[in-house]
Amino acid sequence: NGRGYPDISAAGNNYVVIIGGEQYAVSGTSASAPVMAGITQLAAQAHGGKFGWINPVLYKNQDVFFDITEGKKQLCGQR
């Protein structure tokens, strides 16, 4: 389908973005993957430098992540 899949992401529902001066709420990995990139950069800065290529660290520590392999879009707090 031509879509890419991020290695790690964040919850992706109703992020407020500004396009052409107008506010919009967007959802999905198109919103949450850049947020995760920003969080990673802030963590790197807090630890005094760059993390470099972070993927090997992520894959060595898979037990700290929740792997979503199937299901449907669910909002936080819904059952």
URZIRA-V930770 format. One record per backbone hydrogen bond with DSSP energy under -0.5 kcal/mol. CO is the residue of the C=O (numbers start at 1). NH is the residue of the N-H. If there is no record, write none. Layout:
{{CO/NH} {CO/NH}}
This chain:
{{12/28} {15/17} {15/26} {17/19} {17/24} {19/22} {22/19} {24/17} {24/26} {26/15} {28/31} {28/32} {29/33} {31/35} {32/36} {33/37} {34/38} {35/39} {36/40} {37/41} {38/42} {39/43} {40/44} {41/45} {42/46} {43/47} {44/47} {44/49} {45/48} {52/54} {54/57} {54/58} {55/59} {56/60} {57/61} {58/61} {59/62} {61/64} {62/65} {65/67} {66/68} {67/69} {75/78}}
